[in-house]
Amino acid sequence: MKQLILILLVVVMSCKGKQNTPKEVAATAAPLNGSFEVTNIVASALGDKKPIITFDAKENRVNGNSGCNSYFGQFQQEDRALSFGVLGATEMACQEPLMLAEMALYKAFQNTASFDLENSILVFKDQEGNDLLTAIHKRD
């Protein structure tokens, strides 16, 4: 009788382990898609014109405006891991505060290792899990 109970317990536990719990489902990130307005870049002040980041998940492309120049390039996403390829950009000269914010944006892209996306708020994180950039999903 004890062996039967033990076998049933093992079977029940093994079946339970194959189900996705809400936490496990939430840990799997959906593909990044759409436009986000940057609200904060760590260690940088943003001007009146907020940077925009637009992701195209089908093509793994990213583009947007830094607040000064337009940029474009590729990104790779695997679950919550995120990295950016070399970005191209226009080369307009802007006022110094905008140029400093642009450099901070590009540095955030370069140092991004992962992201969180919850309640339409996107956060880029570095290898250690520190926040680099925060943006909010733009509704069209």
N, C-alpha and C positions, 0 to 999 in steps of 0.2 A: 504494500500500500504506500509506504514512504517513497519507493522508487517511482511509482506512478505519479505521485504529487510532484516529485522533483522533475520528472520528464515534462509534465504539464507546465510547470513553472518556467523551465528552460524554453519551451516552445512559445509560451506567451511572451516572455522577455525578448526572444529573438524576433518575433513579429512586431512587437512594440518598437524595437530599435530601428526598423525599416521605415517607420512612418515619419513624415516631416512634421515637426512641431512648429507652432507659429514663430518661435525664436529662430529655428533653423531656416525657415522660409525667409524671414526678415534679414538674415545674415547674407543671403544671396542677392547681389545687387542687380537691378535692371540695367540695361544698356543706357549710357548717358545720351540724351537726345534733347534738342531744344536749346533755347537761349536763356542765359543767366546774367543778371546784373551784379557786378562785384560790389559788395558793400563794405568790405574790409580786406586789406592786405597787411599782414603783420609787419610792424616797423615801417609803415609808410602812410602818409596822408594822401587821401584821394581828393581830387579837385571836384568842381561842380559837375563835370561830365564823367559819369561812372563808366569804367570799362565793361564791355559786353563780351561774353564767351558763348559761342554757339557750337554745339556738338551735332554731328551727323553720324549716328550710330551705324547706319547701313554702309557708309563709305569710310568709316573711321577717320573722319576729317573734323578739324576744328578751325574756326575762324572767328573774327570779331574785331572789336575796336578797343584799343588800349586807353582811350580818352584823348589820344593824340594821333596815333597811326593805326591803320588797319593791318591785321596779321592773318596768317593762314598756315596750315600744316596738318600733320597726322597725329593721331593719338592711338594708344593701345589700352584696352581695358580687359582685364580678366577678373571677374567678380568685383572685388573692391580695390584691386591693384590698378593703378593708373600711371601711365607715362606718356610723355609727349616727344615726338621727333623734332627735328630741326624746324624752326618756324621761319617763314619768310614774312617780311613786313615792308610797308611803305616807309619812306624816310623823310617825313616832313619835320621841320623844326617847330617846336612848341615852347611855351613858357616853361621855365625850369620846374615848377611844381608838377606839371603834367609829365615832363620827361622823367622825373624821379619816380613818379607813380608807375610809369610805363616800365622802367627798369625793374622795379619791384615785382610787377606782374610777370615779366619774363623770367625773373629769378624764381618766382613761385612755380611757374610751369616746369622749369628745369629741376627743381628740388622735390616735386610731387612724386610720391610713391604710392599713395592710396587716397581714397576719398570716402566721405560719408554723405549720404543724401537722405534727409528726413524732413518731412513736412515742407517740401519745396526749397529747403535750404541745403546748399552744396558746400562742403568744406573739403579743401585740399589739405592733405597731411604729408609730412616728410617721413623718412625712414623710422624715426623714433616715435612717430605718432603725434608730433606737434602740429598745431594748426598753422597753415601758411596763408590761406585765403578763404574768405566766406563770400558766397553769392546766393542770390535768391532767383528762383525760376520765374521767368517773365511769361505772363499769360498773353497770348496774342489777342 
